[in-house]
C-alpha cells in the first residue's frame, strides 16, 4: 500500500466529467507519479466541500454515511484504491467497530470524500499505481520529456480506427 494525497481536483461542467488527481506522499519512491481518476461532478463538489471544510445546513450523502457509521459505533480507519479494470477504479473503506474490521466496497470518489471529511489516511495498491499512473511532467527532465513526447507521437501515428473497438 502506498499512501497518497489529493494533489488536484478538476471540476467539470454539468454533465461533464471531473477529475481527481492523486499523488503518493513525498517520502514514497513513487512521489513523481500522478494517478488521475475521472469522477462525477456531484462527487467532485462533495470532495471540494470536504477540502474547504464547508458545513451544510442538512447532511449531504457523504456526511450522512459518516454520521450513520459513527452513531453505529464504527470508525473509518483508512481507504484504499485497490483495483482498476479497464477505466474503472475500485476502492475499499476499512471500518472498525468493536474489535471487528469491515471492508466495504466503494467508488474511489466516495472513498476520498469520506477520508477527507474524517481526516484518515488514503492509500493506493502498488499494482494500481504502477499500471494507471503517469510521471509528473513538470518533474521530468526536458530531454526525457522530449523523448517521451516523440515516443507518444510515434505510438499515436500507428493507431488505426479498429484499435478502438
WOMOMO-V537497 format. One record per pair of residues at least 4 apart in sequence whose ideal C-beta (glycine too) atoms are under 7 Angstrom apart, sorted by the first residue. I is the first residue (numbers start at 1). J is the second residue. D is the distance in Angstrom with one decimal. If there is no record, write none. Layout:
i	j	d
I	J	D
I	J	D
//
This chain:
i	j	d
1	80	6.1
1	123	4.1
1	125	6.6
2	24	5.0
2	28	5.6
2	30	5.8
2	123	6.2
2	124	5.3
2	126	5.7
2	129	5.6
3	24	6.8
3	25	5.1
3	28	6.9
3	121	5.8
3	122	7.0
3	123	5.5
4	22	4.6
4	23	6.2
4	24	5.4
4	122	5.2
4	123	6.4
4	124	5.1
5	23	6.2
5	25	6.4
5	122	6.8
6	20	6.0
6	22	6.1
6	112	6.4
6	116	7.0
7	21	4.7
7	22	6.2
7	23	4.0
7	34	6.4
8	21	4.2
9	20	5.4
9	44	6.1
9	47	5.7
9	48	6.0
9	51	6.9
10	18	5.9
10	19	4.4
11	18	5.2
11	41	6.9
11	44	5.2
11	48	6.8
12	16	3.4
12	17	4.9
12	18	4.3
12	41	5.5
14	41	5.1
16	41	6.6
17	38	4.9
18	39	5.2
18	40	6.7
18	41	5.2
18	44	3.5
19	36	5.5
19	37	6.8
19	38	5.4
19	39	6.6
20	37	5.5
20	39	5.7
20	47	6.4
20	109	6.7
20	112	6.3
21	34	5.4
21	35	6.9
21	36	5.0
22	35	4.4
22	37	6.9
22	124	6.6
23	34	5.6
24	28	3.7
24	30	4.4
24	31	5.2
24	33	6.3
25	31	6.8
26	31	5.1
30	129	5.8
32	135	5.6
32	136	5.2
32	139	4.9
33	129	6.2
33	133	4.1
33	134	6.9
33	135	6.3
33	136	6.9
34	133	5.9
34	134	6.0
34	136	5.2
35	124	6.3
35	129	6.1
35	132	6.0
35	133	4.4
37	89	5.3
37	108	5.3
39	43	4.7
39	44	5.5
39	109	3.9
40	44	6.8
40	109	6.7
41	45	6.4
42	46	6.6
43	47	6.4
43	109	3.8
43	110	6.7
43	113	6.5
44	48	6.3
45	49	6.5
46	50	6.6
46	60	6.2
46	62	5.3
46	113	4.7
47	51	6.4
47	109	6.8
47	112	5.9
47	113	4.9
47	116	6.5
48	52	6.3
49	54	4.2
50	113	5.5
50	116	3.8
50	117	4.8
51	116	6.3
56	60	5.4
56	63	6.7
59	63	4.2
59	64	4.3
59	67	6.1
60	64	7.0
61	65	6.4
62	66	6.6
62	110	6.8
62	113	4.5
62	114	5.7
62	117	6.2
63	67	6.2
63	117	6.9
64	68	6.3
65	69	6.2
65	114	6.5
66	70	6.2
66	114	6.2
66	117	5.9
66	118	6.3
67	71	6.1
68	72	6.1
69	74	4.3
69	76	6.5
69	95	6.4
70	74	6.9
73	97	5.1
73	98	6.2
74	95	4.7
74	96	6.8
74	97	4.2
75	95	6.7
75	96	5.2
76	93	6.2
76	95	5.6
76	114	6.1
76	118	4.8
76	120	5.3
77	94	4.7
77	95	6.7
77	96	5.3
77	120	6.3
78	94	5.3
78	120	5.2
78	121	4.4
78	122	6.9
78	123	6.2
79	91	5.8
79	92	6.9
79	93	5.6
79	94	7.0
79	111	4.0
79	112	6.9
79	114	6.8
79	115	4.6
79	122	5.3
80	91	6.5
80	92	5.3
80	123	4.3
80	124	6.8
80	125	6.5
81	89	5.8
81	91	4.8
81	108	5.0
81	124	4.5
81	125	6.8
81	128	5.9
82	90	6.2
82	91	6.6
82	92	5.4
82	125	4.6
82	128	6.7
83	90	4.0
83	128	6.5
84	88	6.9
84	89	5.0
84	128	5.1
84	131	6.4
84	132	5.0
89	108	4.7
90	105	6.9
91	106	4.8
91	107	6.5
91	108	4.4
91	111	3.8
92	103	5.0
92	104	6.7
92	105	6.4
92	106	6.6
93	104	4.3
93	106	5.1
93	111	5.8
93	114	6.6
94	101	6.4
94	103	5.9
95	102	4.6
95	104	6.2
96	100	6.9
96	101	5.5
97	102	6.7
106	110	4.9
106	111	4.5
107	111	6.8
108	112	6.1
109	113	6.3
110	114	6.4
111	115	6.2
112	116	6.2
112	122	6.4
113	117	6.6
114	118	6.2
115	120	5.1
115	122	4.8
124	128	5.4
124	129	4.9
125	129	7.0
126	130	6.2
127	131	6.1
128	132	5.7
129	133	5.1
135	140	5.4
137	145	6.6
140	144	5.0
140	145	5.1
141	145	6.9
142	146	6.5
143	147	6.5
144	148	6.1
145	149	6.2
146	150	6.3
147	151	6.3
148	152	6.2
149	153	6.3
150	154	6.4
151	155	6.5
152	156	6.2
153	157	6.3
154	158	7.0
159	163	5.1
//
